[in-house]
Amino acid sequence: MVIADKLNYLQDTKNQIKEAIKGKGIEVSDIDTFRSYADKISEIPSGGSQEETFGRSFETSNNNNYILQKLVKTIPNDVLIEAFNSTDVVYLQNSFGICQNLEELDLSNCNTSSVISLANMCSSSTNLKKVIMQNLDFRNANNIGSAFSSLKKLEEIDFTNTDTGHISNFLNFCNTCSALVRFKGILDVKSNTANIANIFGKCPNLEEVYIKNLNSSGLNLSGSPKLKKECLVFLLENAIASEETRALILGSTNLTKLTDEEKAIATNKGWTLS
């Protein structure tokens, strides 16, 4: 891109931001500098009864809707489906990171067959309470590390009918999600090669997560003492057997929920429980 094209692109971006600010009821004159737009943005009132949503012009591949993304509370699922169908989306890392007011994200049925990475997908979406990712195709995805890490208001994640068996990096997937209660669907970690210890580390309110094909040593669920017994038994029954000794840290509270026979399901497959 030549300098003239870059200048034109910058001016077009400035105009779009200007119109977005004006659309929120804040006056912007032609003599206001681009730098002053930051102060204008801070004047935009938050809250109110009118739900903030993305417009139909949303594209996953650009930042032209930066202002809207900062304000948005919900993104209509049909808008996302349309955007994913019209764009060959490959990278989702940090894609919703600037949506600081986003409370619910529904990516269900979006075309994700080309997506490679979802790393840090919702970083800084600190008001996010619910994520719905049903019926997604992750055949080419390899990294979902820290996708929801440190989202302390997040209560529910729904991966129903979404196969994660091809993903090789779950590092800190949902680490430090202190309000997380349930992960719906089945989390298949059979291809994981990264450190799996804290995929649900420091999730003290977690009650439900069904983990399948555990194949990596060191998973630590001791920070989730509220886990249902059926989830623990499912984990042991579906863990992959190994001739090498592998560690699974459940914590004393979770261990007391299991009978000796249930513990033996894991130890007979080469797992040590603690």
C-alpha positions, 0 to 999 in steps of 0.5 A: 500500500503506497503512502497516498493509499495509507492516508486515504485509509486513515481518513476513512477510518477517522470518518467512520469513528466520527460517525460512530461517536455522533451516532451515540449523541456526542457532537463532533465538529470538523475542527475536532482533532483525531486525538480529541476523539478519545475524550469524546468517547469517554463522554458516551453514556453507558448502560440504559435500556437500549441494547447495544449491538453490532451493525450489519457492517461488522466484519471479522477482518477489520477494526473499523467498528472499534468504537462499536466493539467497545460499547457492545453488550451482545452480538446477534448470532445471525450477524456473526453467522453472516460475517463468518459465511462471507469471510474465510475466517482463519484467526480468532485470537483476540478477536473479541478482546476489545469488547469490554462490555460484552456480556454474551457471545453466541458463535453457534453454527458459524462457519469455523472450518478454516479457523486455526487459532482461538488463542486469547479469543475473549481476552479483556472481555471482562463483563462476559457472562455466557459463551455459546459455541454449539455446532462448530467445526474445529477440524483445523483448529490447533490452539485454544489457549487462554481463550477464556482465561481470567474472565471472572464474571463468566458463568457458563460455556456451552460447547454442545456438539462441538468437537475439540479433539483436533486441538493441540494447545489448551494451555490455560483454557479457562484458567482463573474463571472464578464465577464459572459454574458449568461447561456444557458439552464434552471437552475432548483433549486427546490431541493436547500436547501443551501443559494441561494443568490449569485448563480449569485452574482456580475455578472454585465454583465449577460444578460441571465439566465433562473431559474426555480422552485425557492423555496428558499428565498433570491436570489439576482440578483441586481448585474446583472442589464443587465438581459433580461426582458424575463428572469426576467418574466420566473423567476417569472412565474416559482417560486414556490408558498408558504404560507410563505413570501419569498424574491427575490432581483432583484434590482431597475434597473431590477424592472423597466423592469417589469410591475405591472402585472408582479410583481404581478405574484410573489407577488400573490405567496408569494414573496416580490420583492425588 
